[in-house]
Amino acid sequence: MVEAAQPVAFGIDIGGSGIKGAPVDLTTGEFADERRRIPTPEKSTPEAVAGVLAELVDSFSLPAQVPVGVAFPAPMDHGVVRFIANLDQSWTGVDLPALVRDATGRDVMAVNDADAAGVGEQRYGAAQGRDGVVLVVTLGTGIGSALLVDGVLVPNTELGHLEIDGHDAESRAAESARERHDLSWHDWARRLQRYFETVEMLLSPELIVVGGGVSKHHEKFLPLLDLRAPIIPATLRNRAGIVGAAALAASGRDH
């Protein structure tokens, strides 16, 4: 049972294979209970996923006033899904907070998953306490990005899809590209250098935070990059989406 006196919100991270959730202590950014995971339904329609979300929330003993934040793998327009790649196409145009509110009976906020991770790192992780322009990038199957200015999220940046040298950036610089082409860390770092120097030229960030599973090997590639801004590894890693979504739900805003 999560104590009602705790400043708590519930965070959910929806992925193509699994839906994960946990209550988050908003004072520390730590999970207030053990994270739970339910497989994403094979036919991942809005109705099927909403049922899983209700099951996930109901599996915790949460006070009625605890809000829910959902990190979702698509660009969001104030909670409305603009288009979808990793789930059923029927998600396009769905008002996600309304859907989850109907399923759970709780106040709900929804945000792009990379944006949620960025907010998590800014409030509780590697970028905590940093003002100015902060860029959080996740390197995985693709390249996710979150841009924050003085702690305020600029939503849906999708900087992994910048065209650089005639290529979609993530097709050459994502972690999946390193694995697909069997690149050495040095060869991959050259591609990352080209990507980050382009982003730096466009946005002049004062800090770059790199997340995704590969960030646990940051010592193999981050020291090879030569940028104006400090570039450091994320600290929340796979907790960042849940934590950031919960934090945004508690503040009652999606950006």
FIKOLZA-1660 file (N, C-alpha, C; in steps of 0.1 Angstrom, whole numbers, plus 5000, padded with zeros to 4 digits):
% residues 255
   i   px   py   pz ch aa at
   1 5008 4988 5000  A  M  N
   1 5000 5000 5000  A  M CA
   1 5009 5012 5000  A  M  C
   2 5006 5021 4991  A  V  N
   2 5014 5034 4990  A  V CA
   2 5007 5044 5000  A  V  C
   3 5014 5049 5009  A  E  N
   3 5008 5058 5019  A  E CA
   3 5003 5071 5012  A  E  C
   4 4991 5075 5016  A  A  N
   4 4984 5087 5010  A  A CA
   4 4992 5099 5013  A  A  C
   5 5000 5100 5024  A  A  N
   5 5008 5112 5027  A  A CA
   5 5019 5114 5018  A  A  C
   6 5024 5104 5011  A  Q  N
   6 5035 5105 5002  A  Q CA
   6 5031 5113 4990  A  Q  C
   7 5039 5122 4985  A  P  N
   7 5037 5129 4972  A  P CA
   7 5039 5119 4961  A  P  C
   8 5029 5112 4956  A  V  N
   8 5031 5101 4947  A  V CA
   8 5022 5103 4934  A  V  C
   9 5028 5099 4923  A  A  N
   9 5020 5098 4910  A  A CA
   9 5024 5084 4904  A  A  C
  10 5015 5079 4896  A  F  N
  10 5018 5066 4890  A  F CA
  10 5022 5068 4875  A  F  C
  11 5034 5062 4872  A  G  N
  11 5039 5063 4858  A  G CA
  11 5038 5050 4851  A  G  C
  12 5035 5052 4838  A  I  N
  12 5033 5040 4829  A  I CA
  12 5042 5043 4816  A  I  C
  13 5049 5032 4812  A  D  N
  13 5057 5033 4800  A  D CA
  13 5052 5022 4790  A  D  C
  14 5046 5026 4779  A  I  N
  14 5040 5017 4770  A  I CA
  14 5050 5014 4759  A  I  C
  15 5054 5002 4757  A  G  N
  15 5063 4998 4746  A  G CA
  15 5056 4987 4737  A  G  C
  16 5063 4984 4726  A  G  N
  16 5058 4975 4717  A  G CA
  16 5056 4961 4722  A  G  C
  17 5065 4957 4732  A  S  N
  17 5064 4943 4738  A  S CA
  17 5059 4943 4752  A  S  C
  18 5061 4954 4759  A  G  N
  18 5056 4954 4773  A  G CA
  18 5051 4967 4778  A  G  C
  19 5042 4967 4788  A  I  N
  19 5037 4979 4794  A  I CA
  19 5041 4978 4809  A  I  C
  20 5049 4988 4813  A  K  N
  20 5055 4988 4826  A  K CA
  20 5049 5000 4835  A  K  C
  21 5048 4998 4848  A  G  N
  21 5043 5009 4856  A  G CA
  21 5047 5007 4870  A  G  C
  22 5048 5019 4877  A  A  N
  22 5051 5019 4891  A  A CA
  22 5047 5032 4897  A  A  C
  23 5043 5033 4910  A  P  N
  23 5041 5045 4917  A  P CA
  23 5055 5052 4919  A  P  C
  24 5055 5065 4918  A  V  N
  24 5068 5072 4919  A  V CA
  24 5067 5082 4931  A  V  C
  25 5077 5082 4940  A  D  N
  25 5078 5091 4950  A  D CA
  25 5083 5104 4944  A  D  C
  26 5075 5115 4944  A  L  N
  26 5079 5127 4936  A  L CA
  26 5089 5135 4944  A  L  C
  27 5092 5132 4956  A  T  N
  27 5103 5139 4963  A  T CA
  27 5116 5134 4959  A  T  C
  28 5117 5121 4956  A  T  N
  28 5130 5116 4953  A  T CA
  28 5132 5111 4939  A  T  C
  29 5120 5108 4932  A  G  N
  29 5121 5102 4919  A  G CA
  29 5123 5087 4919  A  G  C
  30 5123 5081 4931  A  E  N
  30 5124 5067 4932  A  E CA
  30 5110 5060 4932  A  E  C
  31 5110 5047 4928  A  F  N
  31 5098 5040 4928  A  F CA
  31 5093 5038 4942  A  F  C
  32 5080 5040 4945  A  A  N
  32 5075 5038 4958  A  A CA
  32 5070 5024 4960  A  A  C
  33 5071 5016 4950  A  D  N
  33 5068 5001 4951  A  D CA
  33 5075 4995 4939  A  D  C
  34 5075 4982 4939  A  E  N
  34 5082 4975 4928  A  E CA
  34 5075 4977 4914  A  E  C
  35 5083 4979 4904  A  R  N
  35 5077 4981 4891  A  R CA
  35 5071 4968 4886  A  R  C
  36 5060 4969 4879  A  R  N
  36 5054 4957 4873  A  R CA
  36 5053 4958 4858  A  R  C
  37 5053 4947 4851  A  R  N
  37 5052 4947 4837  A  R CA
  37 5042 4936 4832  A  R  C
  38 5034 4941 4822  A  I  N
  38 5024 4932 4816  A  I CA
  38 5027 4932 4801  A  I  C
  39 5028 4921 4794  A  P  N
  39 5030 4921 4780  A  P CA
  39 5020 4929 4772  A  P  C
  40 5025 4936 4762  A  T  N
  40 5016 4944 4753  A  T CA
  40 5007 4934 4746  A  T  C
  41 4994 4936 4745  A  P  N
  41 4985 4927 4737  A  P CA
  41 4990 4925 4723  A  P  C
  42 4989 4913 4718  A  E  N
  42 4993 4910 4704  A  E CA
  42 4986 4919 4695  A  E  C
  43 4973 4921 4696  A  K  N
  43 4965 4931 4688  A  K CA
  43 4964 4943 4697  A  K  C
  44 4973 4953 4695  A  S  N
  44 4975 4964 4705  A  S CA
  44 4966 4975 4701  A  S  C
  45 4953 4973 4701  A  T  N
  45 4943 4983 4698  A  T CA
  45 4942 4992 4711  A  T  C
  46 4936 5004 4709  A  P  N
  46 4934 5013 4721  A  P CA
  46 4926 5006 4732  A  P  C
  47 4916 4999 4728  A  E  N
  47 4907 4992 4738  A  E CA
  47 4915 4981 4745  A  E  C
  48 4923 4973 4738  A  A  N
  48 4930 4963 4744  A  A CA
  48 4941 4968 4754  A  A  C
  49 4948 4979 4750  A  V  N
  49 4958 4985 4758  A  V CA
  49 4952 4991 4770  A  V  C
  50 4941 4998 4768  A  A  N
  50 4934 5004 4780  A  A CA
  50 4931 4994 4790  A  A  C
  51 4926 4982 4786  A  G  N
  51 4924 4972 4796  A  G CA
  51 4936 4968 4804  A  G  C
  52 4947 4967 4797  A  V  N
  52 4960 4964 4804  A  V CA
  52 4964 4975 4814  A  V  C
  53 4962 4987 4810  A  L  N
  53 4965 4998 4818  A  L CA
  53 4957 4998 4831  A  L  C
  54 4944 4996 4829  A  A  N
  54 4935 4995 4841  A  A CA
  54 4940 4983 4850  A  A  C
  55 4943 4972 4844  A  E  N
  55 4948 4961 4852  A  E CA
  55 4961 4964 4860  A  E  C
  56 4970 4971 4853  A  L  N
  56 4982 4975 4859  A  L CA
  56 4980 4985 4871  A  L  C
  57 4972 4995 4869  A  V  N
  57 4969 5005 4879  A  V CA
  57 4962 4998 4891  A  V  C
  58 4953 4989 4888  A  D  N
  58 4945 4983 4899  A  D CA
  58 4953 4973 4907  A  D  C
  59 4965 4968 4901  A  S  N
  59 4973 4959 4908  A  S CA
  59 4981 4965 4920  A  S  C
  60 4980 4978 4921  A  F  N
  60 4986 4986 4932  A  F CA
  60 4975 4991 4941  A  F  C
  61 4977 4992 4954  A  S  N
  61 4968 4999 4963  A  S CA
  61 4971 5013 4964  A  S  C
  62 4965 5021 4955  A  L  N
  62 4968 5035 4953  A  L CA
  62 4956 5044 4958  A  L  C
  63 4959 5054 4966  A  P  N
  63 4948 5064 4970  A  P CA
  63 4942 5069 4957  A  P  C
  64 4929 5073 4959  A  A  N
  64 4921 5077 4947  A  A CA
  64 4926 5089 4940  A  A  C
  65 4933 5098 4948  A  Q  N
  65 4937 5110 4942  A  Q CA
  65 4951 5109 4934  A  Q  C
  66 4957 5098 4934  A  V  N
  66 4970 5096 4927  A  V CA
  66 4967 5097 4912  A  V  C
  67 4974 5107 4905  A  P  N
  67 4972 5108 4891  A  P CA
  67 4981 5098 4883  A  P  C
  68 4978 5096 4870  A  V  N
  68 4985 5087 4862  A  V CA
  68 4991 5094 4850  A  V  C
  69 5004 5092 4848  A  G  N
  69 5011 5097 4836  A  G CA
  69 5015 5085 4827  A  G  C
  70 5013 5087 4814  A  V  N
  70 5015 5077 4804  A  V CA
  70 5025 5081 4794  A  V  C
  71 5036 5074 4793  A  A  N
  71 5047 5076 4783  A  A CA
  71 5043 5067 4771  A  A  C
  72 5041 5073 4759  A  F  N
  72 5036 5066 4748  A  F CA
  72 5045 5068 4736  A  F  C
  73 5047 5057 4728  A  P  N
  73 5057 5057 4717  A  P CA
  73 5052 5064 4704  A  P  C
  74 5048 5077 4705  A  A  N
  74 5043 5084 4693  A  A CA
  74 5043 5099 4697  A  A  C
  75 5044 5107 4687  A  P  N
  75 5042 5122 4689  A  P CA
  75 5028 5124 4694  A  P  C
  76 5027 5133 4704  A  M  N
  76 5014 5136 4710  A  M CA
  76 5010 5151 4708  A  M  C
  77 4998 5154 4706  A  D  N
  77 4993 5168 4705  A  D CA
  77 4983 5170 4716  A  D  C
  78 4988 5174 4728  A  H  N
  78 4980 5176 4740  A  H CA
  78 4973 5163 4743  A  H  C
  79 4979 5152 4742  A  G  N
  79 4974 5139 4745  A  G CA
  79 4968 5131 4734  A  G  C
  80 4966 5138 4722  A  V  N
  80 4960 5131 4711  A  V CA
  80 4972 5125 4702  A  V  C
  81 4971 5112 4699  A  V  N
  81 4981 5105 4691  A  V CA
  81 4981 5110 4677  A  V  C
  82 4992 5115 4672  A  R  N
  82 4993 5121 4658  A  R CA
  82 4995 5110 4648  A  R  C
  83 5004 5101 4650  A  F  N
  83 5006 5089 4642  A  F CA
  83 5013 5079 4650  A  F  C
  84 5013 5066 4645  A  I  N
  84 5018 5055 4654  A  I CA
  84 5027 5046 4645  A  I  C
  85 5038 5041 4651  A  A  N
  85 5046 5032 4643  A  A CA
  85 5047 5018 4650  A  A  C
  86 5047 5017 4663  A  N  N
  86 5050 5005 4670  A  N CA
  86 5038 4998 4676  A  N  C
  87 5026 5004 4674  A  L  N
  87 5014 4997 4679  A  L CA
  87 5003 4997 4668  A  L  C
  88 4991 4993 4671  A  D  N
  88 4980 4992 4661  A  D CA
  88 4977 5006 4655  A  D  C
  89 4975 5006 4641  A  Q  N
  89 4973 5019 4635  A  Q CA
  89 4960 5026 4639  A  Q  C
  90 4951 5019 4646  A  S  N
  90 4939 5025 4650  A  S CA
  90 4941 5035 4661  A  S  C
  91 4954 5036 4666  A  W  N
  91 4957 5046 4676  A  W CA
  91 4957 5060 4671  A  W  C
  92 4959 5062 4658  A  T  N
  92 4960 5076 4652  A  T CA
  92 4947 5083 4655  A  T  C
  93 4949 5095 4661  A  G  N
  93 4937 5104 4664  A  G CA
  93 4931 5101 4678  A  G  C
  94 4936 5091 4685  A  V  N
  94 4930 5088 4698  A  V CA
  94 4934 5098 4709  A  V  C
  95 4924 5102 4717  A  D  N
  95 4927 5110 4729  A  D CA
  95 4931 5101 4740  A  D  C
  96 4944 5099 4742  A  L  N
  96 4949 5089 4751  A  L CA
  96 4945 5092 4766  A  L  C
  97 4946 5105 4771  A  P  N
  97 4942 5107 4785  A  P CA
  97 4927 5104 4787  A  P  C
  98 4919 5107 4777  A  A  N
  98 4904 5104 4779  A  A CA
  98 4902 5089 4779  A  A  C
  99 4909 5082 4771  A  L  N
  99 4908 5067 4770  A  L CA
  99 4912 5061 4784  A  L  C
 100 4923 5065 4789  A  V  N
 100 4928 5059 4802  A  V CA
 100 4920 5064 4813  A  V  C
 101 4915 5076 4813  A  R  N
 101 4906 5082 4823  A  R CA
 101 4894 5073 4824  A  R  C
 102 4888 5070 4813  A  D  N
 102 4876 5061 4813  A  D CA
 102 4879 5048 4819  A  D  C
 103 4891 5042 4816  A  A  N
 103 4895 5029 4820  A  A CA
 103 4898 5028 4835  A  A  C
 104 4904 5039 4840  A  T  N
 104 4909 5038 4854  A  T CA
 104 4902 5047 4864  A  T  C
 105 4894 5057 4859  A  G  N
 105 4887 5066 4868  A  G CA
 105 4897 5076 4875  A  G  C
 106 4908 5078 4869  A  R  N
 106 4918 5087 4875  A  R CA
 106 4922 5099 4866  A  R  C
 107 4927 5109 4872  A  D  N
 107 4933 5120 4864  A  D CA
 107 4945 5115 4856  A  D  C
 108 4946 5118 4843  A  V  N
 108 4956 5112 4834  A  V CA
 108 4962 5123 4826  A  V  C
 109 4975 5121 4824  A  M  N
 109 4983 5129 4814  A  M CA
 109 4991 5120 4805  A  M  C
 110 4992 5123 4793  A  A  N
 110 5000 5115 4783  A  A CA
 110 5010 5123 4776  A  A  C
 111 5022 5117 4773  A  V  N
 111 5033 5124 4767  A  V CA
 111 5041 5114 4759  A  V  C
 112 5048 5119 4749  A  N  N
 112 5057 5111 4741  A  N CA
 112 5068 5104 4750  A  N  C
 113 5071 5092 4747  A  D  N
 113 5080 5084 4757  A  D CA
 113 5094 5091 4758  A  D  C
 114 5099 5096 4747  A  A  N
 114 5113 5102 4748  A  A CA
 114 5112 5115 4756  A  A  C
 115 5101 5122 4754  A  D  N
 115 5099 5135 4762  A  D CA
 115 5097 5131 4777  A  D  C
 116 5090 5120 4780  A  A  N
 116 5089 5116 4794  A  A CA
 116 5103 5113 4800  A  A  C
 117 5111 5106 4792  A  A  N
 117 5124 5102 4797  A  A CA
 117 5133 5115 4799  A  A  C
 118 5131 5125 4791  A  G  N
 118 5139 5137 4792  A  G CA
 118 5135 5145 4805  A  G  C
 119 5122 5145 4808  A  V  N
 119 5117 5152 4820  A  V CA
 119 5122 5144 4832  A  V  C
 120 5122 5131 4831  A  G  N
 120 5127 5123 4843  A  G CA
 120 5142 5127 4846  A  G  C
 121 5150 5127 4835  A  E  N
 121 5164 5130 4837  A  E CA
 121 5166 5145 4842  A  E  C
 122 5158 5154 4837  A  Q  N
 122 5159 5168 4841  A  Q CA
 122 5155 5170 4856  A  Q  C
 123 5145 5163 4860  A  R  N
 123 5140 5166 4874  A  R CA
 123 5147 5157 4884  A  R  C
 124 5151 5145 4880  A  Y  N
 124 5157 5136 4891  A  Y CA
 124 5170 5130 4887  A  Y  C
 125 5175 5131 4874  A  G  N
 125 5186 5124 4870  A  G CA
 125 5198 5132 4866  A  G  C
 126 5204 5129 4855  A  A  N
 126 5217 5135 4851  A  A CA
 126 5216 5150 4849  A  A  C
 127 5205 5155 4845  A  A  N
 127 5203 5170 4842  A  A CA
 127 5197 5177 4854  A  A  C
 128 5195 5171 4865  A  Q  N
 128 5188 5177 4876  A  Q CA
 128 5195 5190 4880  A  Q  C
 129 5187 5201 4881  A  G  N
 129 5192 5214 4886  A  G CA
 129 5198 5222 4874  A  G  C
 130 5198 5217 4862  A  R  N
 130 5204 5224 4851  A  R CA
 130 5194 5233 4844  A  R  C
 131 5197 5246 4843  A  D  N
 131 5188 5255 4835  A  D CA
 131 5194 5256 4821  A  D  C
 132 5188 5265 4813  A  G  N
 132 5193 5267 4800  A  G CA
 132 5187 5256 4791  A  G  C
 133 5194 5254 4779  A  V  N
 133 5189 5244 4769  A  V CA
 133 5196 5231 4772  A  V  C
 134 5187 5221 4775  A  V  N
 134 5192 5207 4778  A  V CA
 134 5186 5198 4768  A  V  C
 135 5194 5190 4761  A  L  N
 135 5190 5180 4752  A  L CA
 135 5192 5166 4758  A  L  C
 136 5182 5158 4758  A  V  N
 136 5183 5144 4763  A  V CA
 136 5180 5135 4750  A  V  C
 137 5189 5126 4747  A  V  N
 137 5188 5118 4735  A  V CA
 137 5189 5103 4740  A  V  C
 138 5180 5095 4735  A  T  N
 138 5181 5081 4738  A  T CA
 138 5185 5073 4725  A  T  C
 139 5195 5065 4726  A  L  N
 139 5200 5057 4715  A  L CA
 139 5196 5043 4717  A  L  C
 140 5188 5038 4707  A  G  N
 140 5182 5024 4708  A  G CA
 140 5179 5020 4694  A  G  C
 141 5167 5014 4692  A  T  N
 141 5163 5010 4679  A  T CA
 141 5162 5023 4670  A  T  C
 142 5158 5034 4675  A  G  N
 142 5159 5047 4668  A  G CA
 142 5167 5057 4677  A  G  C
 143 5165 5069 4674  A  I  N
 143 5170 5080 4683  A  I CA
 143 5158 5088 4688  A  I  C
 144 5156 5088 4701  A  G  N
 144 5146 5096 4707  A  G CA
 144 5152 5109 4712  A  G  C
 145 5144 5120 4713  A  S  N
 145 5150 5132 4718  A  S CA
 145 5140 5140 4726  A  S  C
 146 5145 5147 4736  A  A  N
 146 5137 5156 4744  A  A CA
 146 5145 5169 4746  A  A  C
 147 5138 5180 4744  A  L  N
 147 5145 5193 4745  A  L CA
 147 5138 5201 4756  A  L  C
 148 5146 5205 4765  A  L  N
 148 5141 5213 4777  A  L CA
 148 5148 5226 4777  A  L  C
 149 5140 5237 4780  A  V  N
 149 5145 5250 4781  A  V CA
 149 5141 5256 4795  A  V  C
 150 5151 5258 4803  A  D  N
 150 5149 5262 4817  A  D CA
 150 5139 5253 4824  A  D  C
 151 5140 5240 4821  A  G  N
 151 5132 5230 4828  A  G CA
 151 5118 5228 4822  A  G  C
 152 5115 5235 4811  A  V  N
 152 5102 5234 4804  A  V CA
 152 5104 5226 4792  A  V  C
 153 5096 5215 4790  A  L  N
 153 5097 5207 4778  A  L CA
 153 5092 5213 4766  A  L  C
 154 5099 5212 4755  A  V  N
 154 5095 5216 4741  A  V CA
 154 5091 5202 4735  A  V  C
 155 5078 5199 4734  A  P  N
 155 5074 5185 4730  A  P CA
 155 5076 5182 4716  A  P  C
 156 5078 5168 4714  A  N  N
 156 5077 5162 4701  A  N CA
 156 5088 5167 4691  A  N  C
 157 5101 5168 4696  A  T  N
 157 5111 5173 4687  A  T CA
 157 5115 5163 4676  A  T  C
 158 5115 5150 4679  A  E  N
 158 5118 5140 4668  A  E CA
 158 5131 5143 4661  A  E  C
 159 5142 5146 4669  A  L  N
 159 5154 5150 4663  A  L CA
 159 5162 5137 4657  A  L  C
 160 5157 5126 4660  A  G  N
 160 5163 5114 4654  A  G CA
 160 5160 5113 4639  A  G  C
 161 5151 5121 4634  A  H  N
 161 5147 5120 4620  A  H CA
 161 5152 5132 4612  A  H  C
 162 5162 5139 4618  A  L  N
 162 5169 5150 4610  A  L CA
 162 5175 5143 4598  A  L  C
 163 5175 5150 4587  A  E  N
 163 5182 5144 4575  A  E CA
 163 5196 5150 4575  A  E  C
 164 5206 5141 4576  A  I  N
 164 5220 5145 4577  A  I CA
 164 5228 5138 4566  A  I  C
 165 5234 5145 4557  A  D  N
 165 5242 5139 4546  A  D CA
 165 5233 5130 4538  A  D  C
 166 5220 5134 4536  A  G  N
 166 5211 5126 4528  A  G CA
 166 5205 5114 4534  A  G  C
 167 5207 5112 4547  A  H  N
 167 5202 5100 4554  A  H CA
 167 5194 5105 4566  A  H  C
 168 5183 5097 4569  A  D  N
 168 5176 5099 4582  A  D CA
 168 5186 5096 4593  A  D  C
 169 5188 5105 4602  A  A  N
 169 5199 5104 4612  A  A CA
 169 5199 5090 4619  A  A  C
 170 5187 5086 4624  A  E  N
 170 5188 5074 4632  A  E CA
 170 5191 5061 4624  A  E  C
 171 5189 5062 4611  A  S  N
 171 5193 5050 4603  A  S CA
 171 5208 5048 4603  A  S  C
 172 5216 5058 4606  A  R  N
 172 5230 5056 4606  A  R CA
 172 5237 5057 4620  A  R  C
 173 5230 5064 4630  A  A  N
 173 5236 5067 4642  A  A CA
 173 5229 5060 4654  A  A  C
 174 5218 5054 4653  A  A  N
 174 5211 5047 4664  A  A CA
 174 5220 5035 4668  A  A  C
 175 5217 5030 4680  A  E  N
 175 5224 5018 4685  A  E CA
 175 5221 5006 4676  A  E  C
 176 5209 5006 4670  A  S  N
 176 5205 4995 4661  A  S CA
 176 5214 4995 4649  A  S  C
 177 5218 5007 4644  A  A  N
 177 5227 5008 4633  A  A CA
 177 5241 5003 4636  A  A  C
 178 5246 5005 4648  A  R  N
 178 5259 5000 4653  A  R CA
 178 5258 4985 4652  A  R  C
 179 5247 4979 4657  A  E  N
 179 5246 4964 4658  A  E CA
 179 5244 4959 4644  A  E  C
 180 5236 4965 4636  A  R  N
 180 5233 4960 4622  A  R CA
 180 5245 4960 4613  A  R  C
 181 5253 4970 4614  A  H  N
 181 5265 4971 4606  A  H CA
 181 5278 4966 4613  A  H  C
 182 5276 4960 4625  A  D  N
 182 5287 4955 4633  A  D CA
 182 5299 4965 4634  A  D  C
 183 5295 4977 4638  A  L  N
 183 5305 4988 4638  A  L CA
 183 5313 4987 4651  A  L  C
 184 5326 4991 4651  A  S  N
 184 5334 4993 4663  A  S CA
 184 5329 5005 4670  A  S  C
 185 5333 5006 4683  A  W  N
 185 5329 5018 4690  A  W CA
 185 5334 5031 4684  A  W  C
 186 5346 5030 4678  A  H  N
 186 5352 5042 4672  A  H CA
 186 5345 5045 4659  A  H  C
 187 5341 5035 4651  A  D  N
 187 5334 5038 4639  A  D CA
 187 5320 5044 4642  A  D  C
 188 5314 5038 4652  A  W  N
 188 5300 5043 4656  A  W CA
 188 5302 5058 4661  A  W  C
 189 5312 5060 4669  A  A  N
 189 5314 5074 4674  A  A CA
 189 5316 5084 4663  A  A  C
 190 5322 5080 4652  A  R  N
 190 5323 5090 4641  A  R CA
 190 5309 5094 4636  A  R  C
 191 5300 5084 4635  A  R  N
 191 5286 5087 4631  A  R CA
 191 5279 5096 4642  A  R  C
 192 5281 5092 4654  A  L  N
 192 5275 5100 4665  A  L CA
 192 5281 5115 4665  A  L  C
 193 5293 5116 4662  A  Q  N
 193 5299 5129 4662  A  Q CA
 193 5292 5138 4651  A  Q  C
 194 5290 5132 4639  A  R  N
 194 5283 5139 4629  A  R CA
 194 5269 5143 4633  A  R  C
 195 5262 5134 4640  A  Y  N
 195 5249 5137 4644  A  Y CA
 195 5249 5148 4655  A  Y  C
 196 5257 5146 4665  A  F  N
 196 5256 5156 4676  A  F CA
 196 5261 5169 4672  A  F  C
 197 5271 5170 4663  A  E  N
 197 5276 5183 4659  A  E CA
 197 5266 5191 4651  A  E  C
 198 5257 5183 4643  A  T  N
 198 5246 5189 4636  A  T CA
 198 5236 5195 4645  A  T  C
 199 5232 5187 4655  A  V  N
 199 5222 5191 4665  A  V CA
 199 5227 5203 4673  A  V  C
 200 5240 5202 4676  A  E  N
 200 5246 5213 4684  A  E CA
 200 5246 5226 4676  A  E  C
 201 5249 5225 4663  A  M  N
 201 5248 5237 4655  A  M CA
 201 5234 5243 4654  A  M  C
 202 5224 5235 4654  A  L  N
 202 5210 5240 4652  A  L CA
 202 5205 5245 4666  A  L  C
 203 5208 5239 4677  A  L  N
 203 5202 5242 4690  A  L CA
 203 5210 5248 4700  A  L  C
 204 5223 5247 4699  A  S  N
 204 5233 5252 4709  A  S CA
 204 5229 5248 4723  A  S  C
 205 5228 5235 4726  A  P  N
 205 5224 5231 4739  A  P CA
 205 5236 5233 4749  A  P  C
 206 5233 5235 4761  A  E  N
 206 5243 5237 4772  A  E CA
 206 5247 5224 4779  A  E  C
 207 5239 5214 4776  A  L  N
 207 5242 5201 4782  A  L CA
 207 5235 5191 4773  A  L  C
 208 5241 5179 4770  A  I  N
 208 5236 5168 4763  A  I CA
 208 5236 5156 4772  A  I  C
 209 5225 5149 4774  A  V  N
 209 5224 5137 4782  A  V CA
 209 5221 5126 4772  A  V  C
 210 5228 5115 4773  A  V  N
 210 5226 5103 4764  A  V CA
 210 5221 5091 4772  A  V  C
 211 5209 5087 4768  A  G  N
 211 5203 5075 4775  A  G CA
 211 5201 5064 4765  A  G  C
 212 5192 5055 4769  A  G  N
 212 5191 5042 4761  A  G CA
 212 5200 5032 4767  A  G  C
 213 5197 5019 4764  A  G  N
 213 5204 5008 4770  A  G CA
 213 5219 5009 4768  A  G  C
 214 5224 5014 4756  A  V  N
 214 5238 5015 4754  A  V CA
 214 5245 5025 4763  A  V  C
 215 5238 5033 4770  A  S  N
 215 5244 5043 4778  A  S CA
 215 5252 5037 4790  A  S  C
 216 5249 5024 4793  A  K  N
 216 5257 5017 4803  A  K CA
 216 5271 5014 4798  A  K  C
 217 5273 5016 4785  A  H  N
 217 5287 5014 4780  A  H CA
 217 5293 5028 4776  A  H  C
 218 5288 5039 4782  A  H  N
 218 5291 5052 4778  A  H CA
 218 5306 5055 4777  A  H  C
 219 5314 5048 4786  A  E  N
 219 5329 5050 4786  A  E CA
 219 5335 5046 4773  A  E  C
 220 5328 5038 4765  A  K  N
 220 5334 5033 4752  A  K CA
 220 5332 5042 4741  A  K  C
 221 5323 5052 4742  A  F  N
 221 5320 5061 4730  A  F CA
 221 5319 5075 4734  A  F  C
 222 5314 5079 4745  A  L  N
 222 5312 5093 4748  A  L CA
 222 5326 5101 4748  A  L  C
 223 5336 5095 4754  A  P  N
 223 5349 5102 4754  A  P CA
 223 5355 5104 4740  A  P  C
 224 5350 5097 4730  A  L  N
 224 5355 5099 4716  A  L CA
 224 5348 5111 4709  A  L  C
 225 5338 5117 4715  A  L  N
 225 5331 5128 4709  A  L CA
 225 5337 5141 4713  A  L  C
 226 5337 5150 4703  A  D  N
 226 5343 5164 4705  A  D CA
 226 5333 5174 4702  A  D  C
 227 5326 5179 4713  A  L  N
 227 5315 5189 4712  A  L CA
 227 5318 5201 4721  A  L  C
 228 5311 5211 4718  A  R  N
 228 5312 5223 4727  A  R CA
 228 5305 5220 4740  A  R  C
 229 5293 5214 4740  A  A  N
 229 5286 5212 4752  A  A CA
 229 5291 5199 4759  A  A  C
 230 5290 5199 4772  A  P  N
 230 5293 5187 4779  A  P CA
 230 5283 5176 4775  A  P  C
 231 5287 5164 4773  A  I  N
 231 5278 5153 4770  A  I CA
 231 5281 5142 4780  A  I  C
 232 5270 5138 4787  A  I  N
 232 5271 5129 4798  A  I CA
 232 5261 5118 4797  A  I  C
 233 5263 5106 4804  A  P  N
 233 5253 5096 4804  A  P CA
 233 5241 5098 4813  A  P  C
 234 5230 5093 4808  A  A  N
 234 5218 5093 4817  A  A CA
 234 5220 5085 4829  A  A  C
 235 5213 5088 4840  A  T  N
 235 5214 5081 4852  A  T CA
 235 5201 5072 4855  A  T  C
 236 5190 5077 4851  A  L  N
 236 5177 5069 4853  A  L CA
 236 5176 5057 4844  A  L  C
 237 5182 5058 4832  A  R  N
 237 5181 5047 4822  A  R CA
 237 5166 5043 4820  A  R  C
 238 5163 5030 4822  A  N  N
 238 5150 5025 4818  A  N CA
 238 5139 5029 4828  A  N  C
 239 5143 5036 4839  A  R  N
 239 5132 5041 4848  A  R CA
 239 5127 5055 4843  A  R  C
 240 5135 5061 4834  A  A  N
 240 5132 5076 4831  A  A CA
 240 5118 5078 4826  A  A  C
 241 5113 5070 4817  A  G  N
 241 5100 5072 4811  A  G CA
 241 5089 5072 4822  A  G  C
 242 5089 5062 4831  A  I  N
 242 5079 5061 4841  A  I CA
 242 5080 5073 4851  A  I  C
 243 5092 5076 4855  A  V  N
 243 5094 5087 4864  A  V CA
 243 5090 5101 4858  A  V  C
 244 5094 5103 4845  A  G  N
 244 5090 5116 4839  A  G CA
 244 5075 5117 4837  A  G  C
 245 5069 5106 4833  A  A  N
 245 5054 5106 4831  A  A CA
 245 5047 5109 4844  A  A  C
 246 5052 5103 4854  A  A  N
 246 5045 5105 4867  A  A CA
 246 5047 5120 4872  A  A  C
 247 5059 5125 4870  A  A  N
 247 5062 5139 4874  A  A CA
 247 5053 5149 4866  A  A  C
 248 5051 5146 4853  A  L  N
 248 5043 5155 4845  A  L CA
 248 5028 5154 4849  A  L  C
 249 5024 5141 4852  A  A  N
 249 5010 5139 4857  A  A CA
 249 5007 5147 4870  A  A  C
 250 5017 5147 4879  A  A  N
 250 5016 5155 4891  A  A CA
 250 5015 5170 4889  A  A  C
 251 5022 5175 4879  A  S  N
 251 5022 5189 4877  A  S CA
 251 5010 5193 4868  A  S  C
 252 5003 5183 4863  A  G  N
 252 4991 5186 4855  A  G CA
 252 4993 5192 4841  A  G  C
 253 5005 5189 4835  A  R  N
 253 5007 5195 4822  A  R CA
 253 5015 5185 4814  A  R  C
 254 5013 5186 4800  A  D  N
 254 5020 5176 4791  A  D CA
 254 5032 5183 4785  A  D  C
 255 5035 5195 4788  A  H  N
 255 5048 5202 4784  A  H CA
 255 5050 5214 4792  A  H  C
% end
